[in-house]
């Protein structure tokens, strides 16, 4: 117990990364660990096809000042990355591929191995062609935001993945080239999708969308 408390106090980023990498442990769900880590000054970065490892890792230290109280909406605690007094800024924790639903250890290792052999992935299409991944594993990564570097909305990337096929099992590696006008997702929609593929969201706590209703009911 003492060793755990020491790590949480002195090296919180490494502490939470280790906890995430050893789930399930039978105690707190991942979402609780993520938000508790944030309250203790740890920043979590999303899954990225070119930056993530198979498991959670420590990234470079943040190149920005920690938030001041006057710069933050007091009702929004999701953006707080304040280290404990006396501690230097903690390195962010980059989420690993294994955190994504439908991506297990073997698939995560394949993604990293191909990236190390052939260099960074240039696009979703390049990723699918080089790794041979289609269907649910690729869908999970898209929904988790692993291809945000393309500058496309996730629903547009899903259209590329499934738009001309309809069946994940028959997906061709020649992804759809035509664009479709798809409705933008609300933040609540994205949070629900995050919970589907990650079991948590880095954008907003699930309860945040119901805050007004809960206040009206006198719950909070």
N, CA, C and O of each residue as an XYZ file, in Angstrom:
880
protein
N       0.822     -1.193      0.000
C       0.000      0.000      0.000
C       0.863      1.253      0.000
O       0.550      2.223     -0.691
N       1.955      1.241      0.775
C       2.829      2.417      0.830
C       3.446      2.687     -0.536
O       3.509      3.833     -0.981
N       3.904      1.619     -1.203
C       4.527      1.803     -2.514
C       3.554      2.427     -3.494
O       3.929      3.301     -4.276
N       2.283      1.974     -3.455
C       1.273      2.539     -4.343
C       1.019      4.003     -4.063
O       0.903      4.801     -4.993
N       0.929      4.370     -2.792
C       0.710      5.768     -2.425
C       1.889      6.633     -2.845
O       1.702      7.763     -3.296
N       3.110      6.106     -2.698
C       4.298      6.868     -3.104
C       4.274      7.134     -4.606
O       4.531      8.257     -5.040
N       3.966      6.108     -5.405
C       3.923      6.280     -6.852
C       2.833      7.271     -7.254
O       3.050      8.123     -8.115
N       1.672      7.159     -6.635
C       0.573      8.062     -6.980
C       0.925      9.497     -6.633
O       0.546     10.419     -7.355
N       1.647      9.700     -5.535
C       2.007     11.054     -5.113
C       3.188     11.611     -5.901
O       3.189     12.789     -6.259
N       4.192     10.781     -6.175
C       5.426     11.278     -6.787
C       5.485     11.079     -8.296
O       6.116     11.868     -8.998
N       4.839     10.040     -8.801
C       4.884      9.746    -10.239
C       3.474      9.374    -10.726
O       3.257      8.253    -11.186
N       2.532     10.295    -10.628
C       1.136      9.944    -10.930
C       0.909      9.484    -12.364
O       0.089      8.595    -12.593
N       1.609     10.061    -13.336
C       1.404      9.643    -14.728
C       1.778      8.177    -14.917
O       1.024      7.410    -15.516
N       2.946      7.794    -14.403
C       3.373      6.401    -14.508
C       2.445      5.489    -13.721
O       2.168      4.366    -14.142
N       1.968      5.964    -12.588
C       1.059      5.179    -11.748
C      -0.227      4.839    -12.506
O      -0.648      3.682    -12.531
N      -0.846      5.845    -13.122
C      -2.110      5.585    -13.813
C      -1.899      4.815    -15.109
O      -2.747      4.007    -15.485
N      -0.794      5.045    -15.793
C      -0.505      4.264    -16.996
C      -0.376      2.787    -16.649
O      -0.874      1.925    -17.373
N       0.296      2.499    -15.534
C       0.455      1.109    -15.116
C      -0.883      0.477    -14.753
O      -1.135     -0.684    -15.073
N      -1.742      1.246    -14.080
C      -3.061      0.719    -13.736
C      -3.866      0.386    -14.996
O      -4.498     -0.667    -15.075
N      -3.840      1.289    -15.977
C      -4.594      1.043    -17.211
C      -4.053     -0.169    -17.949
O      -4.820     -0.926    -18.545
N      -2.741     -0.361    -17.918
C      -2.131     -1.479    -18.648
C      -2.367     -2.817    -17.982
O      -2.108     -3.859    -18.583
N      -2.848     -2.809    -16.768
C      -3.054     -4.069    -16.051
C      -4.525     -4.340    -15.750
O      -4.854     -5.104    -14.842
N      -5.397     -3.712    -16.516
C      -6.832     -3.987    -16.382
C      -7.189     -5.285    -17.087
O      -6.531     -5.646    -18.063
N      -8.215     -6.003    -16.624
C      -9.045     -5.687    -15.455
C      -8.391     -6.187    -14.167
O      -7.774     -7.251    -14.129
N      -8.549     -5.384    -13.117
C      -7.975     -5.742    -11.824
C      -9.047     -6.073    -10.790
O      -8.737     -6.466     -9.665
N     -10.314     -5.909    -11.183
C     -11.391     -6.271    -10.273
C     -11.782     -5.182     -9.308
O     -12.567     -5.414     -8.389
N     -11.233     -3.972     -9.510
C     -11.579     -2.866     -8.609
C     -12.345     -1.797     -9.389
O     -13.493     -2.009     -9.780
N     -11.712     -0.664     -9.611
C     -12.388      0.449    -10.266
C     -12.379      0.281    -11.785
O     -11.389     -0.191    -12.344
N     -13.472      0.662    -12.466
C     -13.462      0.625    -13.932
C     -12.513      1.674    -14.494
O     -12.109      2.599    -13.789
N     -12.158      1.527    -15.772
C     -11.177      2.410    -16.405
C     -11.620      3.867    -16.349
O     -10.795      4.753    -16.123
N     -12.898      4.126    -16.548
C     -13.392      5.504    -16.535
C     -13.090      6.183    -15.204
O     -12.701      7.351    -15.184
N     -13.260      5.478    -14.107
C     -12.985      6.047    -12.785
C     -11.502      6.373    -12.657
O     -11.147      7.416    -12.108
N     -10.630      5.498    -13.155
C      -9.195      5.752    -13.101
C      -8.805      6.967    -13.933
O      -7.980      7.778    -13.511
N      -9.403      7.090    -15.119
C      -9.090      8.220    -16.005
C      -9.429      9.539    -15.320
O      -8.605     10.453    -15.283
N     -10.627      9.637    -14.785
C     -11.056     10.902    -14.197
C     -10.370     11.171    -12.860
O     -10.149     12.329    -12.505
N     -10.036     10.137    -12.127
C      -9.268     10.352    -10.911
C      -7.864     10.833    -11.261
O      -7.314     11.704    -10.587
N      -7.287     10.264    -12.313
C      -5.973     10.720    -12.754
C      -5.983     12.179    -13.158
O      -5.048     12.916    -12.845
N      -7.015     12.602    -13.839
C      -7.122     13.999    -14.229
C      -7.191     14.916    -13.014
O      -6.594     15.993    -12.997
N      -7.913     14.482    -12.020
C      -7.995     15.292    -10.799
C      -6.654     15.386    -10.081
O      -6.448     16.279     -9.259
N      -5.738     14.459    -10.392
C      -4.406     14.475     -9.782
C      -3.345     14.979    -10.758
O      -2.161     14.686    -10.597
N      -3.768     15.732    -11.763
C      -2.817     16.418    -12.633
C      -2.305     15.629    -13.816
O      -1.322     16.039    -14.432
N      -2.925     14.522    -14.159
C      -2.458     13.700    -15.275
C      -3.296     13.986    -16.516
O      -4.525     13.990    -16.454
N      -2.638     14.222    -17.626
C      -3.316     14.418    -18.900
C      -3.285     13.104    -19.686
O      -2.252     12.437    -19.749
N      -4.411     12.742    -20.278
C      -4.502     11.537    -21.089
C      -4.716     11.930    -22.543
O      -5.609     12.716    -22.862
N      -3.894     11.379    -23.412
C      -3.972     11.668    -24.837
C      -4.667     10.515    -25.560
O      -4.519      9.360    -25.162
N      -5.420     10.814    -26.615
C      -6.200      9.768    -27.288
C      -5.329      8.805    -28.082
O      -4.150      9.058    -28.330
N      -5.932      7.716    -28.465
C      -5.268      6.746    -29.335
C      -4.952      7.402    -30.671
O      -5.791      8.094    -31.248
N      -3.746      7.180    -31.154
C      -3.312      7.741    -32.432
C      -2.581      6.656    -33.205
O      -1.681      6.007    -32.673
N      -2.968      6.461    -34.464
C      -2.388      5.381    -35.259
C      -0.881      5.512    -35.403
O      -0.190      4.507    -35.568
N      -0.356      6.733    -35.343
C       1.075      6.949    -35.536
C       1.840      7.253    -34.255
O       3.068      7.332    -34.283
N       1.151      7.423    -33.144
C       1.826      7.800    -31.905
C       1.629      6.797    -30.778
O       2.443      6.735    -29.857
N       0.570      6.018    -30.838
C       0.279      5.070    -29.766
C       1.135      3.816    -29.882
O       1.541      3.421    -30.975
N       1.396      3.208    -28.752
C       1.986      1.876    -28.697
C       0.855      0.881    -28.439
O      -0.312      1.267    -28.372
N       1.195     -0.371    -28.298
C       0.161     -1.362    -28.018
C      -0.514     -1.072    -26.685
O      -1.729     -1.217    -26.555
N       0.285     -0.655    -25.680
C      -0.244     -0.349    -24.355
C      -0.045      1.130    -24.065
O       0.587      1.841    -24.846
N      -0.573      1.587    -22.962
C      -0.438      2.995    -22.586
C       1.025      3.315    -22.288
O       1.735      2.521    -21.670
N       1.460      4.488    -22.736
C       2.848      4.908    -22.550
C       2.883      6.351    -22.074
O       1.887      7.070    -22.162
N       4.043      6.770    -21.566
C       4.244      8.152    -21.182
C       4.756      8.920    -22.396
O       5.723      8.512    -23.039
N       4.100     10.035    -22.699
C       4.475     10.853    -23.843
C       5.420     11.950    -23.382
O       5.829     11.981    -22.222
N       5.768     12.856    -24.303
C       6.642     13.974    -23.956
C       5.922     14.888    -22.986
O       4.693     14.964    -23.007
N       6.664     15.586    -22.135
C       6.020     16.526    -21.203
C       5.225     17.571    -21.964
O       5.608     17.943    -23.073
N       4.121     18.056    -21.394
C       3.292     19.041    -22.085
C       4.055     20.327    -22.345
O       4.811     20.795    -21.493
N       3.852     20.897    -23.533
C       4.530     22.120    -23.926
C       3.664     23.336    -23.640
O       3.735     24.331    -24.361
N       2.843     23.267    -22.589
C       1.973     24.378    -22.238
C       1.930     24.502    -20.724
O       2.226     23.555    -19.995
N       1.554     25.696    -20.269
C       1.446     25.906    -18.837
C       0.202     25.218    -18.321
O      -0.786     25.085    -19.043
N       0.243     24.788    -17.102
C      -0.941     24.220    -16.485
C      -2.005     25.290    -16.369
O      -1.683     26.471    -16.234
N      -3.251     24.904    -16.419
C      -4.352     25.846    -16.439
C      -4.450     26.628    -15.145
O      -4.317     26.070    -14.056
N      -4.685     27.927    -15.273
C      -4.981     28.746    -14.117
C      -6.465     28.703    -13.846
O      -7.260     28.463    -14.755
N      -6.845     28.933    -12.605
C      -8.252     28.860    -12.242
C      -9.094     29.830    -13.057
O     -10.223     29.511    -13.431
N      -8.539     31.047    -13.342
C      -9.352     32.031    -14.064
C      -9.529     31.679    -15.532
O     -10.386     32.252    -16.205
N      -8.721     30.732    -16.044
C      -8.835     30.337    -17.445
C      -9.822     29.204    -17.650
O     -10.039     28.780    -18.785
N     -10.421     28.706    -16.588
C     -11.244     27.500    -16.690
C     -12.645     27.743    -16.177
O     -12.853     28.391    -15.152
N     -13.603     27.205    -16.917
C     -14.986     27.233    -16.469
C     -15.084     26.404    -15.187
O     -14.752     25.219    -15.207
N     -15.525     26.986    -14.083
C     -15.554     26.240    -12.815
C     -16.456     25.018    -12.841
O     -16.307     24.119    -12.013
N     -17.405     24.977    -13.797
C     -18.296     23.818    -13.882
C     -17.690     22.678    -14.685
O     -18.231     21.572    -14.702
N     -16.545     22.948    -15.364
C     -15.927     21.943    -16.220
C     -14.603     21.512    -15.615
O     -13.608     22.231    -15.702
N     -14.594     20.342    -15.006
C     -13.364     19.850    -14.392
C     -12.610     18.907    -15.311
O     -11.592     18.341    -14.911
N     -13.093     18.726    -16.547
C     -12.472     17.754    -17.437
C     -11.150     18.246    -17.994
O     -10.371     17.445    -18.511
N     -10.867     19.564    -17.902
C      -9.668     20.105    -18.510
C      -8.574     20.400    -17.499
O      -7.579     21.043    -17.836
N      -8.739     19.943    -16.275
C      -7.774     20.246    -15.233
C      -6.596     19.282    -15.298
O      -6.771     18.076    -15.127
N      -5.386     19.811    -15.547
C      -4.189     18.989    -15.562
C      -3.185     19.565    -14.561
O      -2.004     19.694    -14.883
N      -3.630     19.905    -13.379
C      -2.769     20.553    -12.395
C      -2.037     19.492    -11.565
O      -2.664     18.623    -10.960
N      -0.716     19.576    -11.548
C       0.064     18.667    -10.733
C      -0.102     19.018     -9.258
O      -0.471     20.139     -8.909
N       0.176     18.045     -8.407
C       0.140     18.307     -6.972
C       1.213     19.330     -6.622
O       2.237     19.399     -7.301
N       1.000     20.126     -5.576
C       1.980     21.142     -5.189
C       3.360     20.529     -4.987
O       3.514     19.502     -4.326
N       4.367     21.189     -5.575
C       5.741     20.714     -5.425
C       6.175     19.728     -6.472
O       7.353     19.373     -6.515
N       5.262     19.258     -7.339
C       5.622     18.314     -8.386
C       5.752     19.030     -9.719
O       4.993     19.959     -9.998
N       6.712     18.608    -10.553
C       6.790     19.178    -11.901
C       5.632     18.687    -12.757
O       4.940     17.733    -12.401
N       5.432     19.348    -13.881
C       4.381     18.919    -14.802
C       4.620     17.466    -15.209
O       5.740     17.084    -15.547
N       3.574     16.675    -15.174
C       3.690     15.260    -15.482
C       3.625     15.013    -16.987
O       2.926     15.733    -17.701
N       4.347     14.002    -17.477
C       4.218     13.659    -18.898
C       2.828     13.106    -19.158
O       2.306     12.348    -18.340
N       2.215     13.471    -20.288
C       0.894     12.926    -20.597
C       0.947     11.411    -20.807
O       1.982     10.862    -21.185
N      -0.157     10.758    -20.561
C      -0.293      9.325    -20.813
C      -0.979      9.145    -22.172
O      -2.117      9.571    -22.365
N      -0.280      8.517    -23.093
C      -0.858      8.231    -24.407
C      -1.545      6.874    -24.358
O      -0.916      5.866    -24.036
N      -2.826      6.849    -24.676
C      -3.574      5.596    -24.660
C      -3.060      4.649    -25.728
O      -2.682      5.072    -26.821
N      -3.051      3.364    -25.403
C      -2.566      2.360    -26.334
C      -3.687      1.711    -27.128
O      -4.865      1.844    -26.794
N      -3.304      1.010    -28.179
C      -4.286      0.361    -29.048
C      -5.123     -0.670    -28.306
O      -6.287     -0.883    -28.643
N      -4.541     -1.307    -27.305
C      -5.275     -2.352    -26.585
C      -6.450     -1.799    -25.794
O      -7.300     -2.567    -25.344
N      -6.516     -0.472    -25.612
C      -7.648      0.137    -24.925
C      -8.912      0.130    -25.781
O     -10.016      0.308    -25.266
N      -8.750     -0.077    -27.090
C      -9.868      0.033    -28.029
C     -10.582     -1.306    -28.156
O      -9.958     -2.356    -28.310
N     -11.888     -1.238    -28.089
C     -12.694     -2.455    -28.257
C     -12.449     -3.045    -29.644
O     -12.293     -2.308    -30.617
N     -12.416     -4.347    -29.731
C     -12.187     -5.122    -30.951
C     -10.721     -5.119    -31.382
O     -10.382     -5.702    -32.413
N      -9.851     -4.474    -30.612
C      -8.415     -4.500    -30.910
C      -7.722     -5.183    -29.734
O      -7.559     -4.583    -28.672
N      -7.328     -6.397    -29.920
C      -6.664     -7.132    -28.849
C      -5.157     -7.025    -28.945
O      -4.619     -6.219    -29.703
N      -4.490     -7.851    -28.162
C      -3.026     -7.784    -28.087
C      -2.374     -8.098    -29.426
O      -1.433     -7.415    -29.829
N      -2.863     -9.127    -30.125
C      -2.245     -9.520    -31.389
C      -2.409     -8.440    -32.459
O      -1.465     -8.135    -33.187
N      -3.602     -7.866    -32.552
C      -3.832     -6.821    -33.553
C      -3.019     -5.580    -33.220
O      -2.445     -4.957    -34.113
N      -2.964     -5.217    -31.943
C      -2.170     -4.055    -31.541
C      -0.705     -4.245    -31.911
O      -0.056     -3.318    -32.397
N      -0.187     -5.443    -31.681
C       1.209     -5.724    -32.031
C       1.417     -5.643    -33.539
O       2.463     -5.179    -33.993
N       0.439     -6.087    -34.317
C       0.552     -6.023    -35.773
C       0.614     -4.577    -36.256
O       1.387     -4.247    -37.156
N      -0.208     -3.716    -35.649
C      -0.224     -2.305    -36.042
C       1.134     -1.664    -35.785
O       1.666     -0.961    -36.644
N       1.690     -1.907    -34.609
C       2.984     -1.321    -34.254
C       4.096     -1.894    -35.124
O       4.978     -1.161    -35.574
N       4.056     -3.182    -35.356
C       5.100     -3.844    -36.149
C       5.130     -3.297    -37.580
O       6.206     -3.042    -38.122
N       3.974     -3.118    -38.184
C       3.920     -2.587    -39.543
C       4.370     -1.128    -39.585
O       5.041     -0.713    -40.530
N       4.010     -0.362    -38.583
C       4.424      1.047    -38.544
C       5.936      1.169    -38.400
O       6.551      2.039    -39.017
N       6.538      0.302    -37.588
C       7.985      0.321    -37.423
C       8.696     -0.109    -38.702
O       9.783      0.383    -39.007
N       8.085     -1.025    -39.448
C       8.717     -1.521    -40.672
C       8.528     -0.571    -41.849
O       9.453     -0.364    -42.635
N       7.328      0.013    -41.975
C       7.027      0.815    -43.161
C       6.868      2.296    -42.932
O       6.565      3.033    -43.870
N       7.066      2.759    -41.694
C       6.932      4.182    -41.416
C       5.515      4.559    -41.034
O       4.624      3.710    -41.017
N       5.303      5.840    -40.726
C       3.982      6.296    -40.285
C       2.898      6.000    -41.316
O       3.158      5.957    -42.518
N       1.686      5.798    -40.827
C       0.542      5.589    -41.711
C       0.125      6.941    -42.290
O       0.025      7.930    -41.565
N      -0.113      6.975    -43.588
C      -0.444      8.229    -44.264
C      -1.931      8.544    -44.212
O      -2.332      9.705    -44.303
N      -2.740      7.517    -44.065
C      -4.190      7.712    -44.084
C      -4.856      6.443    -43.577
O      -4.192      5.442    -43.308
N      -6.174      6.499    -43.452
C      -6.941      5.309    -43.090
C      -6.791      4.232    -44.150
O      -6.627      3.053    -43.834
N      -6.847      4.644    -45.405
C      -6.709      3.672    -46.495
C      -5.338      3.004    -46.456
O      -5.227      1.789    -46.617
N      -4.299      3.803    -46.243
C      -2.945      3.267    -46.156
C      -2.831      2.294    -44.988
O      -2.192      1.248    -45.099
N      -3.454      2.646    -43.873
C      -3.445      1.779    -42.701
C      -4.088      0.433    -43.007
O      -3.526     -0.615    -42.688
N      -5.264      0.461    -43.624
C      -5.971     -0.792    -43.928
C      -5.195     -1.654    -44.918
O      -5.134     -2.874    -44.767
N      -4.612     -1.031    -45.914
C      -3.872     -1.776    -46.927
C      -2.622     -2.422    -46.353
O      -2.279     -3.547    -46.718
N      -1.947     -1.726    -45.466
C      -0.687     -2.240    -44.937
C      -0.882     -3.261    -43.822
O      -0.117     -4.221    -43.720
N      -1.890     -3.065    -42.992
C      -2.109     -3.984    -41.870
C      -3.055     -5.125    -42.227
O      -3.057     -6.164    -41.568
N      -3.864     -4.926    -43.279
C      -4.874     -5.919    -43.622
C      -6.062     -5.907    -42.693
O      -6.883     -6.824    -42.728
N      -6.173     -4.871    -41.850
C      -7.269     -4.794    -40.893
C      -8.481     -4.128    -41.524
O      -8.367     -3.083    -42.165
N      -9.637     -4.741    -41.336
C     -10.899     -4.190    -41.815
C     -11.954     -4.469    -40.746
O     -11.637     -4.955    -39.660
N     -13.193     -4.161    -41.058
C     -14.285     -4.507    -40.166
C     -14.183     -3.866    -38.804
O     -13.793     -2.704    -38.687
N     -14.530     -4.613    -37.770
C     -14.648     -4.074    -36.426
C     -13.349     -3.494    -35.862
O     -13.400     -2.425    -35.254
N     -12.186     -4.137    -36.030
C     -10.967     -3.510    -35.498
C     -10.716     -2.124    -36.085
O     -10.388     -1.191    -35.353
N     -10.868     -1.986    -37.397
C     -10.671     -0.678    -38.030
C     -11.758      0.298    -37.588
O     -11.481      1.476    -37.359
N     -12.991     -0.188    -37.469
C     -14.085      0.674    -37.017
C     -13.828      1.195    -35.610
O     -14.029      2.378    -35.337
N     -13.381      0.311    -34.712
C     -13.096      0.738    -33.357
C     -12.036      1.821    -33.308
O     -12.156      2.775    -32.540
N     -11.000      1.683    -34.120
C      -9.936      2.683    -34.151
C     -10.436      4.013    -34.712
O     -10.060      5.080    -34.226
N     -11.280      3.941    -35.733
C     -11.861      5.176    -36.287
C     -12.692      5.881    -35.231
O     -12.544      7.086    -35.025
N     -13.564      5.141    -34.563
C     -14.438      5.741    -33.565
C     -13.650      6.281    -32.373
O     -14.087      7.226    -31.716
N     -12.501      5.689    -32.097
C     -11.662      6.164    -30.995
C     -10.825      7.374    -31.385
O     -10.140      7.951    -30.540
N     -10.872      7.766    -32.664
C     -10.142      8.949    -33.108
C      -8.701      8.694    -33.492
O      -7.891      9.621    -33.486
N      -8.357      7.451    -33.828
C      -6.972      7.114    -34.129
C      -6.468      7.718    -35.430
O      -5.263      7.731    -35.684
N      -7.384      8.220    -36.260
C      -6.977      8.793    -37.552
C      -7.326     10.275    -37.646
O      -7.576     10.792    -38.734
N      -7.342     10.947    -36.513
C      -7.654     12.374    -36.490
C      -6.640     13.175    -37.284
O      -6.946     14.278    -37.737
N      -5.431     12.640    -37.463
C      -4.397     13.371    -38.199
C      -4.801     13.625    -39.650
O      -4.208     14.477    -40.312
N      -5.798     12.901    -40.152
C      -6.283     13.128    -41.516
C      -7.095     14.411    -41.629
O      -7.287     14.934    -42.726
N      -7.571     14.914    -40.499
C      -8.367     16.135    -40.530
C      -9.798     15.915    -40.969
O     -10.477     16.866    -41.355
N     -10.269     14.680    -40.920
C     -11.639     14.348    -41.310
C     -12.454     13.969    -40.083
O     -11.924     13.461    -39.095
N     -13.754     14.228    -40.168
C     -14.651     13.799    -39.100
C     -14.720     12.273    -39.081
O     -14.549     11.617    -40.109
N     -14.970     11.735    -37.922
C     -14.973     10.282    -37.789
C     -16.087      9.635    -38.594
O     -15.914      8.535    -39.119
N     -17.239     10.310    -38.699
C     -18.317      9.722    -39.497
C     -17.943      9.677    -40.979
O     -18.372      8.774    -41.697
N     -17.150     10.638    -41.440
C     -16.686     10.606    -42.829
C     -15.705      9.458    -43.035
O     -15.701      8.820    -44.088
N     -14.883      9.199    -42.038
C     -13.961      8.068    -42.142
C     -14.707      6.741    -42.136
O     -14.310      5.796    -42.819
N     -15.791      6.671    -41.364
C     -16.611      5.452    -41.395
C     -17.256      5.262    -42.753
O     -17.416      4.134    -43.220
N     -17.628      6.370    -43.391
C     -18.186      6.276    -44.746
C     -17.141      5.689    -45.693
O     -17.459      4.854    -46.540
N     -15.905      6.129    -45.545
C     -14.840      5.550    -46.367
C     -14.708      4.054    -46.117
O     -14.452      3.271    -47.032
N     -14.891      3.681    -44.854
C     -14.681      2.288    -44.484
C     -15.817      1.386    -44.942
O     -15.583      0.279    -45.427
N     -17.067      1.869    -44.784
C     -18.232      1.026    -45.042
C     -19.177      1.552    -46.109
O     -20.072      0.829    -46.546
N     -19.000      2.783    -46.532
C     -20.025      3.451    -47.328
C     -20.469      2.742    -48.586
O     -21.651      2.776    -48.929
N     -19.549      2.099    -49.279
C     -19.906      1.461    -50.544
C     -20.038     -0.048    -50.423
O     -20.203     -0.751    -51.420
N     -19.963     -0.543    -49.176
C     -19.911     -1.990    -49.039
C     -21.108     -2.546    -48.302
O     -21.772     -3.462    -48.788
N     -21.386     -2.000    -47.136
C     -22.533     -2.437    -46.361
C     -22.224     -3.576    -45.433
O     -22.808     -3.669    -44.353
N     -21.314     -4.451    -45.827
C     -20.982     -5.601    -44.999
C     -19.509     -5.556    -44.627
O     -18.658     -5.617    -45.514
N     -19.177     -5.451    -43.335
C     -17.773     -5.407    -42.931
C     -16.990     -6.623    -43.398
O     -15.796     -6.526    -43.684
N     -17.658     -7.766    -43.477
C     -16.963     -8.973    -43.859
C     -16.538     -9.001    -45.301
O     -15.665     -9.788    -45.668
N     -17.129     -8.163    -46.134
C     -16.802     -8.131    -47.554
C     -16.097     -6.843    -47.940
O     -16.114     -6.452    -49.107
N     -15.489     -6.191    -46.991
C     -14.865     -4.901    -47.229
C     -13.693     -5.030    -48.178
O     -12.838     -5.900    -48.013
N     -13.659     -4.162    -49.169
C     -12.529     -4.087    -50.080
C     -11.528     -3.092    -49.531
O     -11.914     -2.114    -48.891
N     -10.250     -3.327    -49.772
C      -9.235     -2.398    -49.303
C      -9.191     -1.141    -50.147
O      -8.528     -0.176    -49.768
N      -9.875     -1.121    -51.278
C     -10.030      0.119    -52.032
C     -11.173      0.899    -51.415
O     -12.329      0.700    -51.789
N     -10.869      1.791    -50.468
C     -11.901      2.452    -49.687
C     -12.694      3.425    -50.540
O     -12.225      3.878    -51.585
N     -13.895      3.743    -50.089
C     -14.798      4.622    -50.827
C     -14.144      5.981    -51.047
O     -13.576      6.559    -50.120
N     -14.223      6.487    -52.269
C     -13.613      7.769    -52.588
C     -14.640      8.892    -52.626
O     -14.290     10.052    -52.405
N     -15.896      8.571    -52.902
C     -16.913      9.607    -52.955
C     -17.232     10.110    -51.550
O     -17.230      9.346    -50.585
N     -17.506     11.408    -51.457
C     -17.856     11.995    -50.178
C     -19.367     12.030    -50.013
O     -20.107     12.170    -50.986
N     -19.806     11.904    -48.798
C     -21.232     11.970    -48.499
C     -21.461     13.099    -47.500
O     -20.618     13.361    -46.642
N     -22.602     13.760    -47.618
C     -22.957     14.801    -46.660
C     -23.623     14.145    -45.458
O     -24.803     13.795    -45.498
N     -22.862     13.989    -44.407
C     -23.344     13.311    -43.209
C     -23.587     14.335    -42.105
O     -22.848     15.314    -42.003
N     -24.604     14.126    -41.283
C     -24.879     15.074    -40.194
C     -23.753     15.069    -39.169
O     -23.155     14.030    -38.890
N     -23.472     16.251    -38.609
C     -22.455     16.333    -37.578
C     -22.960     15.708    -36.283
O     -24.138     15.803    -35.937
N     -22.035     15.068    -35.582
C     -22.400     14.466    -34.307
C     -22.373     15.531    -33.215
O     -21.538     16.436    -33.226
N     -23.295     15.403    -32.283
C     -23.244     16.249    -31.089
C     -22.181     15.704    -30.148
O     -21.745     14.562    -30.294
N     -21.768     16.510    -29.190
C     -20.792     16.047    -28.219
C     -21.332     14.857    -27.437
O     -20.575     13.957    -27.074
N     -22.637     14.849    -27.176
C     -23.230     13.719    -26.453
C     -23.152     12.443    -27.292
O     -22.869     11.368    -26.765
N     -23.404     12.564    -28.601
C     -23.280     11.399    -29.483
C     -21.864     10.835    -29.436
O     -21.667      9.622    -29.354
N     -20.882     11.735    -29.489
C     -19.497     11.278    -29.496
C     -19.121     10.635    -28.181
O     -18.390      9.645    -28.161
N     -19.612     11.184    -27.076
C     -19.326     10.595    -25.770
C     -19.883      9.176    -25.690
O     -19.224      8.280    -25.163
N     -21.092      8.969    -26.211
C     -21.677      7.627    -26.207
C     -20.860      6.658    -27.050
O     -20.678      5.502    -26.668
N     -20.359      7.128    -28.207
C     -19.530      6.275    -29.055
C     -18.191      5.984    -28.382
O     -17.660      4.878    -28.487
N     -17.654      6.983    -27.694
C     -16.413      6.750    -26.949
C     -16.606      5.637    -25.922
O     -15.742      4.777    -25.752
N     -17.746      5.665    -25.243
C     -18.012      4.627    -24.250
C     -18.190      3.267    -24.910
O     -17.879      2.240    -24.308
N     -18.682      3.253    -26.133
C     -18.843      1.994    -26.850
C     -17.493      1.340    -27.130
O     -17.336      0.132    -26.951
N     -16.518      2.138    -27.570
C     -15.244      1.552    -28.008
C     -14.134      1.653    -26.971
O     -13.140      0.931    -27.060
N     -14.288      2.549    -25.976
C     -13.234      2.727    -24.979
C     -13.701      2.467    -23.545
O     -12.887      2.202    -22.660
N     -15.002      2.545    -23.325
C     -15.638      2.464    -21.999
C     -15.450      3.749    -21.203
O     -15.732      3.776    -20.005
N     -14.977      4.813    -21.848
C     -14.855      6.133    -21.235
C     -14.696      7.157    -22.362
O     -14.517      6.794    -23.524
N     -14.762      8.420    -22.007
C     -14.556      9.493    -22.980
C     -13.572     10.501    -22.422
O     -13.648     10.867    -21.249
N     -12.645     10.953    -23.260
C     -11.711     11.997    -22.863
C     -12.297     13.388    -23.096
O     -11.749     14.379    -22.614
N     -13.393     13.465    -23.824
C     -13.976     14.761    -24.155
C     -14.858     15.315    -23.040
O     -14.827     16.508    -22.740
N     -15.639     14.432    -22.437
C     -16.616     14.907    -21.465
C     -17.111     13.725    -20.644
O     -17.241     12.613    -21.157
N     -17.381     13.968    -19.385
C     -17.952     12.912    -18.547
C     -19.369     12.616    -19.019
O     -20.102     13.519    -19.422
N     -19.742     11.354    -18.964
C     -21.052     10.940    -19.458
C     -22.191     11.678    -18.766
O     -23.205     11.982    -19.393
N     -22.029     11.968    -17.482
C     -23.099     12.609    -16.717
C     -23.257     14.086    -17.094
O     -24.299     14.684    -16.826
N     -22.230     14.675    -17.713
C     -22.268     16.102    -18.017
C     -23.491     16.473    -18.856
O     -24.071     17.540    -18.656
N     -23.889     15.613    -19.788
C     -25.034     15.895    -20.644
C     -26.343     15.936    -19.872
O     -27.334     16.493    -20.344
N     -26.343     15.347    -18.687
C     -27.567     15.285    -17.883
C     -27.513     16.227    -16.683
O     -28.373     16.173    -15.803
N     -26.488     17.097    -16.653
C     -26.295     17.958    -15.482
C     -27.504     18.854    -15.228
O     -27.953     18.984    -14.090
N     -28.034     19.472    -16.289
C     -29.172     20.388    -16.104
C     -30.380     19.645    -15.550
O     -31.067     20.139    -14.656
N     -30.636     18.450    -16.088
C     -31.776     17.677    -15.609
C     -31.569     17.247    -14.159
O     -32.501     17.283    -13.355
N     -30.348     16.842    -13.831
C     -30.064     16.400    -12.464
C     -30.205     17.557    -11.475
O     -30.680     17.372    -10.355
N     -29.791     18.748    -11.898
C     -29.956     19.919    -11.037
C     -31.427     20.225    -10.803
O     -31.842     20.565     -9.695
N     -32.217     20.093    -11.889
C     -33.650     20.363    -11.743
C     -34.312     19.376    -10.789
O     -35.280     19.711    -10.106
N     -33.782     18.157    -10.749
C     -34.314     17.133     -9.852
C     -33.750     17.251     -8.442
O     -34.181     16.539     -7.534
N     -32.779     18.158     -8.260
C     -32.185     18.330     -6.958
C     -31.164     17.286     -6.596
O     -30.808     17.135     -5.427
N     -30.685     16.554     -7.603
C     -29.700     15.491     -7.342
C     -28.327     16.080     -7.089
O     -27.577     15.584     -6.248
N     -27.991     17.164     -7.834
C     -26.694     17.809     -7.650
C     -26.901     19.308     -7.400
O     -25.930     20.043     -7.217
